[in-house]
Amino acid sequence: MSDRLPGFSTLAVHAGAQPDPTTGARATPIYQTTSFVFNDADHAASLFGLQAFGNIYTRIGNPTNAVLEERVAALEGGTAALAVASGHAAQVVVLQQLLQPGDEFIAARKLYGGSINQFTHAFKSFGWNVVWADPDDIASFERAVTPRTKAIFIESIANPGGSITDIEAISTVARKAGVPLIVDNTLASPYLIRPIDHGADIVVHSLTKFLGGHGNSLGGIIVDAGTFDWSTGGKYPMLSEPRPEYHGIRLQETFGNFAFAIACRVLGLRDLGPALSPFNAFMILTGIETLPLRMQKHCDNAKAVAEYLAGHPAVASVSYAGLPSDKYNQLARKYAPRGAGAVFTFSLKGGYDAGVSLVSKLQLFSHLANVGDTRSLVIHPASTTHSQLDDAAKIKSGAGPDVVRISVGIEDKEDLIADLEQALGA
C-alpha cells in the first residue's frame, strides 16, 4: 500500500489484521485456547516480567482480541486499546487505575442508567465517590473539582436522550484540573465522533452496541489516547510509582504514550479478570467491517423517524439532536456532521401509561434492553433501565415517566414509520 493514511472504511476492514501465517486464512481466526506455549524458560520469564510482548493466558490477552484492540484503536485515533468482557467492565478497569479509596470522579448526569447505578452504588464498596455535574452547564464541572478529583467521565452522545456533549469545553475543565477526560463513545461510534480529536484522554465503548452492531455478542473496550502525563503531581501511583508485581517497573516511564492501556491489562484485567471471549471478539470484528455502512443508514433512518414523530399529535416532544429545532443541533453539527446517532427519546402526551402501552403495541420494533442493533429497538426507561432512580433523578437523566427510548435500526424507514403509526393510533 502507498504511504497515504488509510480511510475510515479501509481501517474498519483491515486494521490490525493479516492473513494467518500458518494457514493463510484471510479472516482472523478464533484462537479458542486458554494458554500459549513458551519458547523456553527465558521467554516465559521475559513475558511475565513485561520485558517482552506476547501471549501468556487468554485472561490477559489473546491473538483474536489483539486484532480487535488494534482495529478500534486505529478507528478512534488512539495509541493502544484493551478489550474486556463488557462496557461496564471497561469502566471498572479504567477507574481502578485512577482511583484510590476516598478519591472522587466527576460524571455527567446524563448517562446510561446502568452507569448511574454502577457509579452511585457499586463503586461505593471500592471507596470511589462520584460527583455529578450537568453537561448543559460546563461551570458545574468546574465547581465540582476538589483536591480528591481524579477523572471526569462523560458520554459523547448521552443515553437515553441522544443529547450531544460539548467534549472540548469539558476537556478544558479537565486540563485545568490536571485530570484525564474519559469519554464513553458507545452511541456515536468513531464513525460519527472521535473524542480524542476533541481532547479526550481515554475512550470507552460497549462493543455490544454499534461497533458489534448485531446484538449477538457482549464486549467492552478501553482506548488510550496517549495524551496524558501520568507522572504529574503523583496523582496516579498505579502508573507513576514502582510496581512491586513487576520488579519495580514504572509503567509511565517504561511504556510512554500507551502506559495506560498497559496498566489496564497487567494491573486491571490480569487481577480483576473480566476477559473477553475470543469468539465474541471474532463476532465483533466481523460487525466492525460494516460499521460505516450501518451507521450512516442508522442515522438516516433515525432522522426520518424523528421528523415523523415530531409531527404526530400524540407526541409531546422529541429529543433528537439531528432536528434543526433541537437544543443540541449546533453541537451535533460541530461534533457529528455525518449524523446525530440513532438512539433518542420522545415524550408522549399520555404520560407513563402511554409509554408502557406503546412499547407493547409495536410489532417491528423489539421491546428489549439494548441499543445499536441492526434491528430497531424500543424501551420505556422509567419502568426498566432507569427504574432504580427516583422521579427527580429520572427526569434529570432524560428518562422521565412519559419518555420512550428508541434505537433505530437499518430496516426500511417506511416500515418503521408504519409500525409507529399503528401503535400510536392504537
C-alpha positions as CSV (number, residue, x, y, z in Angstrom):
1,M,0.0,0.0,0.0
2,S,1.2,3.6,-0.6
3,D,2.3,6.0,2.2
4,R,-1.2,7.6,2.3
5,L,-3.1,7.1,5.5
6,P,-6.0,4.6,5.0
7,G,-9.5,6.0,5.2
8,F,-12.0,5.0,7.9
9,S,-13.8,2.3,5.9
10,T,-10.4,0.7,4.9
11,L,-9.4,0.7,8.6
12,A,-12.7,-0.8,9.6
13,V,-12.0,-3.8,7.4
14,H,-8.2,-4.2,7.6
15,A,-6.7,-2.5,10.7
16,G,-4.8,-5.0,12.9
17,A,-5.4,-8.0,10.6
18,Q,-3.1,-10.0,8.4
19,P,-3.7,-13.4,6.7
20,D,-3.0,-16.1,9.2
21,P,0.8,-17.0,8.8
22,T,0.2,-20.7,9.2
23,T,-2.9,-21.4,7.2
24,G,-3.3,-18.3,5.0
25,A,-6.8,-17.8,6.4
26,R,-8.0,-14.3,5.4
27,A,-10.5,-13.9,8.2
28,T,-8.9,-13.5,11.6
29,P,-9.1,-17.0,13.3
30,I,-10.8,-17.6,16.6
31,Y,-7.9,-18.6,18.9
32,Q,-10.1,-20.6,21.2
33,T,-7.4,-21.5,23.7
34,T,-6.7,-20.8,27.4
35,S,-3.0,-20.6,27.2
36,F,0.1,-20.4,24.9
37,V,3.3,-22.4,24.8
38,F,6.6,-20.6,25.7
39,N,9.7,-21.0,23.6
40,D,11.8,-21.7,26.7
41,A,12.2,-20.6,30.4
42,D,13.8,-17.3,29.5
43,H,11.0,-16.5,27.1
44,A,8.4,-17.2,29.8
45,A,10.3,-15.1,32.3
46,S,10.5,-12.1,29.9
47,L,6.8,-12.3,29.2
48,F,5.8,-12.4,32.9
49,G,8.2,-9.6,33.7
50,L,7.0,-7.3,30.9
51,Q,10.3,-7.3,29.1
52,A,8.7,-8.8,26.0
53,F,5.3,-8.7,24.4
54,G,3.5,-12.0,23.7
55,N,0.7,-14.3,24.7
56,I,0.6,-15.9,28.1
57,Y,-3.0,-16.7,29.0
58,T,-6.3,-15.6,27.4
59,R,-7.4,-13.8,30.5
60,I,-4.6,-11.3,29.9
61,G,-4.5,-11.3,26.1
62,N,-5.4,-13.4,23.0
63,P,-4.5,-13.0,19.3
64,T,-8.1,-12.7,18.2
65,N,-8.7,-10.0,20.8
66,A,-5.5,-8.3,19.8
67,V,-6.8,-7.7,16.3
68,L,-9.9,-6.2,17.7
69,E,-7.9,-3.9,20.0
70,E,-5.7,-2.6,17.3
71,R,-8.6,-2.0,15.0
72,V,-10.6,0.0,17.4
73,A,-7.5,2.0,18.5
74,A,-6.9,2.8,14.8
75,L,-10.5,3.9,14.3
76,E,-10.5,6.1,17.4
77,G,-7.0,7.6,16.8
78,G,-5.6,6.1,20.0
79,T,-2.2,4.6,20.7
80,A,-3.4,1.2,22.1
81,A,-6.6,-0.5,23.4
82,L,-7.7,-3.3,25.7
83,A,-10.8,-5.4,25.0
84,V,-12.8,-6.7,28.0
85,A,-16.0,-8.6,28.7
86,S,-18.5,-5.6,28.7
87,G,-18.8,-1.9,28.7
88,H,-19.3,-2.0,32.5
89,A,-16.1,-4.0,32.9
90,A,-14.3,-1.3,30.9
91,Q,-15.4,1.3,33.3
92,V,-14.3,-0.7,36.3
93,V,-10.9,-1.4,34.9
94,V,-10.3,2.2,33.8
95,L,-11.2,3.7,37.2
96,Q,-9.3,1.1,39.1
97,Q,-6.1,2.5,37.6
98,L,-7.0,6.1,38.6
99,L,-8.8,6.0,41.9
100,Q,-7.7,5.1,45.5
101,P,-10.3,4.7,48.3
102,G,-11.7,8.1,49.1
103,D,-11.0,9.6,45.7
104,E,-13.6,11.3,43.6
105,F,-14.5,11.4,39.9
106,I,-16.9,13.8,38.2
107,A,-19.6,12.4,35.9
108,A,-22.1,14.0,33.6
109,R,-25.6,13.5,35.0
110,K,-26.9,12.4,31.6
111,L,-25.7,8.9,31.4
112,Y,-26.9,5.4,30.7
113,G,-29.0,4.2,33.7
114,G,-26.7,1.3,34.3
115,S,-23.7,3.6,34.6
116,I,-25.5,5.8,37.0
117,N,-26.3,2.8,39.2
118,Q,-22.8,1.5,38.9
119,F,-21.2,4.8,39.8
120,T,-23.7,5.6,42.6
121,H,-23.9,2.2,44.4
122,A,-21.4,-0.4,43.2
123,F,-18.4,1.8,43.3
124,K,-19.1,2.8,46.9
125,S,-17.8,-0.6,48.0
126,F,-14.4,0.4,46.5
127,G,-14.4,3.8,48.3
128,W,-14.8,5.6,44.9
129,N,-17.1,8.6,45.1
130,V,-19.0,10.1,42.2
131,V,-19.8,13.8,42.0
132,W,-22.5,14.7,39.5
133,A,-22.3,17.6,37.0
134,D,-24.7,19.0,34.4
135,P,-23.4,18.7,30.8
136,D,-25.6,21.6,29.9
137,D,-23.8,23.7,32.5
138,I,-20.0,23.5,31.9
139,A,-19.3,25.6,35.0
140,S,-20.9,22.8,37.1
141,F,-17.9,20.6,36.2
142,E,-15.5,23.3,37.4
143,R,-17.4,23.8,40.6
144,A,-17.3,20.0,41.3
145,V,-13.4,19.8,41.2
146,T,-11.7,19.2,44.5
147,P,-8.2,18.0,45.5
148,R,-9.7,14.5,45.5
149,T,-10.9,14.6,41.9
150,K,-9.0,12.1,39.7
151,A,-11.1,12.0,36.5
152,I,-14.0,13.4,34.6
153,F,-16.5,11.0,32.8
154,I,-19.0,11.9,30.1
155,E,-20.8,10.3,27.1
156,S,-20.3,11.8,23.6
157,I,-23.9,11.2,22.8
158,A,-25.9,10.7,26.0
159,N,-28.1,7.7,26.6
160,P,-31.1,7.7,26.6
161,G,-31.9,11.2,25.3
162,G,-29.4,11.4,22.5
163,S,-28.1,14.8,23.6
164,I,-24.6,15.9,22.3
165,T,-22.0,16.7,24.9
166,D,-19.5,19.6,24.4
167,I,-16.4,17.5,24.7
168,E,-13.9,20.3,24.0
169,A,-15.4,22.5,26.7
170,I,-15.3,19.8,29.3
171,S,-11.8,18.8,28.2
172,T,-10.7,22.3,29.0
173,V,-12.0,21.9,32.6
174,A,-10.2,18.5,32.8
175,R,-6.9,20.1,31.6
176,K,-7.2,22.9,34.2
177,A,-7.9,20.4,36.9
178,G,-5.0,18.2,35.8
179,V,-7.1,15.1,35.4
180,P,-7.9,12.8,32.4
181,L,-11.2,13.1,30.5
182,I,-12.9,9.8,29.9
183,V,-15.5,9.6,27.1
184,D,-18.0,6.8,26.6
185,N,-18.3,6.8,22.8
186,T,-20.8,3.9,22.6
187,L,-23.7,5.7,21.0
188,A,-21.7,7.7,18.5
189,S,-19.0,5.2,17.5
190,P,-15.8,6.6,15.9
191,Y,-17.7,6.9,12.6
192,L,-19.7,9.8,14.0
193,I,-17.4,11.2,16.7
194,R,-13.7,10.7,17.6
195,P,-13.5,12.1,21.1
196,I,-9.6,12.0,21.1
197,D,-9.7,14.7,18.4
198,H,-11.6,16.9,20.8
199,G,-9.5,16.4,23.9
200,A,-10.4,13.1,25.4
201,D,-7.6,11.1,27.1
202,I,-9.4,7.8,27.4
203,V,-12.3,6.4,25.3
204,V,-14.5,3.5,26.4
205,H,-17.2,1.6,24.5
206,S,-19.7,-1.1,25.0
207,L,-18.7,-3.2,22.0
208,T,-22.1,-4.8,22.4
209,K,-23.8,-1.9,20.7
210,F,-23.0,-0.2,17.4
211,L,-19.4,-1.5,17.0
212,G,-20.6,-5.1,17.1
213,G,-23.9,-4.0,15.7
214,H,-25.8,-7.2,15.5
215,G,-27.0,-7.9,19.1
216,N,-25.1,-11.2,19.3
217,S,-22.0,-10.6,21.5
218,L,-21.1,-8.8,24.7
219,G,-17.9,-6.8,24.9
220,G,-16.2,-3.6,26.0
221,I,-13.1,-1.7,25.1
222,I,-10.7,0.9,26.5
223,V,-8.7,3.1,24.2
224,D,-5.7,5.0,25.4
225,A,-5.2,8.4,23.6
226,G,-1.6,8.6,24.8
227,T,-2.1,12.2,25.6
228,F,-2.0,12.3,29.4
229,D,1.2,12.7,31.6
230,W,0.6,10.2,34.4
231,S,3.6,11.2,36.3
232,T,2.4,14.8,37.1
233,G,1.9,15.5,40.8
234,G,2.0,11.9,41.9
235,K,-1.8,11.7,41.5
236,Y,-1.7,8.3,39.7
237,P,0.6,6.0,41.6
238,M,-0.6,2.9,39.7
239,L,1.2,4.3,36.7
240,S,3.9,6.5,38.1
241,E,5.2,4.6,41.1
242,P,7.3,1.3,41.0
243,R,5.1,-1.7,40.7
244,P,6.1,-4.5,43.1
245,E,4.4,-7.1,41.0
246,Y,6.8,-6.3,38.1
247,H,10.1,-5.8,39.9
248,G,9.7,-2.1,40.4
249,I,8.8,-1.1,36.8
250,R,7.2,2.4,36.5
251,L,4.6,1.9,33.8
252,Q,4.6,5.5,32.6
253,E,8.4,5.6,32.3
254,T,8.6,2.2,30.6
255,F,5.7,2.3,28.2
256,G,5.3,6.0,27.5
257,N,2.2,7.0,25.5
258,F,0.5,3.7,25.8
259,A,1.2,3.2,29.5
260,F,-2.5,3.5,30.5
261,A,-3.5,0.7,28.2
262,I,-0.7,-1.5,29.6
263,A,-1.8,-0.7,33.2
264,C,-5.4,-1.7,32.4
265,R,-4.1,-5.0,31.0
266,V,-1.5,-6.0,33.5
267,L,-3.0,-4.5,36.7
268,G,-6.7,-4.5,35.9
269,L,-7.6,-7.3,33.5
270,R,-5.0,-9.6,35.0
271,D,-6.3,-9.3,38.5
272,L,-10.0,-8.5,38.1
273,G,-10.4,-11.0,35.3
274,P,-13.2,-9.6,33.0
275,A,-11.7,-11.2,29.9
276,L,-13.4,-11.0,26.5
277,S,-14.1,-14.4,24.8
278,P,-12.1,-14.8,21.6
279,F,-15.4,-15.9,19.9
280,N,-17.1,-12.7,20.9
281,A,-14.0,-10.7,19.7
282,F,-14.4,-12.5,16.3
283,M,-18.1,-11.7,16.1
284,I,-17.5,-8.0,16.9
285,L,-14.6,-7.8,14.4
286,T,-17.0,-9.0,11.7
287,G,-19.5,-6.4,12.8
288,I,-17.0,-3.6,12.6
289,E,-16.2,-4.3,9.0
290,T,-19.6,-2.8,8.1
291,L,-19.7,-0.1,10.7
292,P,-19.5,2.9,8.2
293,L,-22.4,1.4,6.1
294,R,-24.5,0.6,9.1
295,M,-24.0,3.9,11.0
296,Q,-25.0,6.0,8.0
297,K,-28.1,4.0,7.5
298,H,-28.9,4.1,11.2
299,C,-28.6,8.0,11.2
300,D,-30.6,8.5,8.0
301,N,-33.4,6.3,9.3
302,A,-33.3,8.0,12.8
303,K,-33.7,11.4,11.3
304,A,-36.7,10.3,9.2
305,V,-38.4,8.7,12.2
306,A,-37.7,11.7,14.4
307,E,-39.2,14.0,11.9
308,Y,-42.3,11.8,11.7
309,L,-42.7,11.7,15.5
310,A,-42.2,15.5,15.8
311,G,-45.3,16.0,13.8
312,H,-47.5,13.3,15.5
313,P,-50.4,14.6,17.6
314,A,-49.8,12.0,20.4
315,V,-46.2,13.1,20.8
316,A,-45.4,15.9,23.2
317,S,-41.8,16.3,22.3
318,V,-38.8,14.7,20.5
319,S,-35.3,14.8,21.8
320,Y,-33.1,14.2,18.7
321,A,-30.1,16.4,18.0
322,G,-30.5,15.9,14.3
323,L,-33.6,18.0,14.2
324,P,-32.9,21.7,13.4
325,S,-35.2,22.8,16.2
326,D,-33.4,20.7,18.9
327,K,-31.3,22.5,21.5
328,Y,-28.3,20.3,20.7
329,N,-28.4,20.7,17.0
330,Q,-25.5,23.1,16.8
331,L,-23.3,20.7,18.9
332,A,-24.4,17.9,16.5
333,R,-23.3,20.0,13.5
334,K,-19.9,20.6,15.2
335,Y,-19.2,17.1,16.6
336,A,-21.2,14.7,14.4
337,P,-21.8,16.2,11.0
338,R,-22.5,12.8,9.4
339,G,-25.5,12.3,11.7
340,A,-26.7,12.7,15.3
341,G,-26.8,9.0,16.1
342,A,-29.7,6.5,16.1
343,V,-30.7,6.5,19.8
344,F,-33.1,9.1,21.0
345,T,-36.2,9.7,23.1
346,F,-39.6,11.2,22.7
347,S,-42.3,12.1,25.3
348,L,-46.0,11.0,25.0
349,K,-48.9,13.2,26.0
350,G,-50.4,10.3,27.8
351,G,-47.5,10.1,30.3
352,Y,-46.3,6.9,32.0
353,D,-49.2,4.7,31.0
354,A,-49.0,5.8,27.3
355,G,-45.3,4.9,27.2
356,V,-45.9,1.4,28.7
357,S,-48.8,0.9,26.2
358,L,-46.8,2.0,23.2
359,V,-43.9,-0.5,23.7
360,S,-46.4,-3.3,24.0
361,K,-48.2,-2.4,20.7
362,L,-45.1,-2.0,18.5
363,Q,-44.5,-5.0,16.2
364,L,-41.4,-4.4,14.2
365,F,-39.6,-2.6,17.0
366,S,-38.3,-5.2,19.5
367,H,-39.0,-4.3,23.2
368,L,-35.7,-5.1,24.9
369,A,-32.9,-3.5,26.9
370,N,-30.2,-2.9,24.3
371,V,-29.3,-0.3,21.6
372,G,-27.1,-0.3,18.5
373,D,-28.6,-3.4,16.8
374,T,-29.4,-3.7,13.1
375,R,-32.9,-4.2,14.3
376,S,-35.0,-1.3,15.7
377,L,-35.5,-1.5,19.4
378,V,-37.7,0.3,22.0
379,I,-37.9,0.6,25.7
380,H,-39.7,2.6,28.4
381,P,-36.7,3.7,30.6
382,A,-38.7,4.8,33.6
383,S,-40.1,1.3,34.1
384,T,-36.9,-0.6,33.2
385,T,-33.3,0.7,32.7
386,H,-33.8,3.8,35.0
387,S,-36.3,2.3,37.4
388,Q,-33.9,2.3,40.3
389,L,-33.9,6.1,40.2
390,D,-36.4,8.4,41.9
391,D,-38.6,10.5,39.7
392,A,-36.5,13.6,40.0
393,A,-33.3,11.7,39.1
394,K,-35.2,10.1,36.1
395,I,-36.1,13.5,34.8
396,K,-32.6,14.9,35.2
397,S,-31.1,11.9,33.3
398,G,-33.6,12.3,30.5
399,A,-35.7,9.3,31.4
400,G,-38.9,10.9,32.8
401,P,-42.1,8.8,33.2
402,D,-43.5,9.9,29.8
403,V,-40.3,9.1,27.9
404,V,-39.8,6.3,25.4
405,R,-36.3,5.5,24.0
406,I,-35.8,4.0,20.6
407,S,-32.8,2.7,18.8
408,V,-33.4,3.0,15.1
409,G,-32.2,0.1,13.0
410,I,-31.4,-0.4,9.4
411,E,-34.7,-1.6,8.1
412,D,-36.7,0.4,5.5
413,K,-37.7,3.7,7.2
414,E,-41.2,3.5,5.7
415,D,-41.8,0.2,7.6
416,L,-40.6,1.7,10.9
417,I,-42.8,4.7,10.5
418,A,-45.8,2.5,9.7
419,D,-45.2,0.4,12.8
420,L,-45.1,3.6,15.0
421,E,-48.2,4.8,13.2
422,Q,-50.3,1.8,14.1
423,A,-49.0,1.7,17.7
424,L,-49.6,5.3,18.3
425,G,-53.0,5.1,16.6
426,A,-54.0,2.1,18.8
